[in-house]
Amino acid sequence: MELWEVAKNNVGKPPAFKSPEDMKERAFEYFEWLKENQIREIKAFSSQGDVIYGEVPKLRPATQHGLCVFLNIGVSTWHDYKKKPEYSEVTSLIESVMYEQKFAGAAGGLLNANIIARDLGLKDEIKADHTSSDGSMKTYSPDDYAKAQASLVKGHLEDLD
């Protein structure tokens, strides 16, 4: 079953959770749904010269948007629940479960690591140090660089005279 099919059956006013425990229970139903509704990829296999097609199950990542569709609430409603003190602990737990599922799936090669890294806000930072330890190299602003270039050109023209 696709997530849109779940959404199609969720007609009417979004639910008001009776308690944080109620929200947790529904979120864990979503996680169970993910497990039971893995993405199916059709692959071709070769067996004794014949080509056989088969389905290969793939991990379906847990997402905030997917959770909200499953719960029949908007993302803004999710953020409203996060602000409520009585729901902060359970929403944090749910987001931690989603984070861990995606991180472990990407680390294990089950999910696209680049997409998951962007989703989780992970990035490699490269900082270039443009200074030298002995002070022989300096960094220049674009204006200082342009002045230095002009001075070099002017000096070169004077040498030609």
Order of alpha helices (4+ residues) and beta strands (2+ residues): alpha-alpha-beta-beta-alpha-alpha-alpha-alpha-alpha
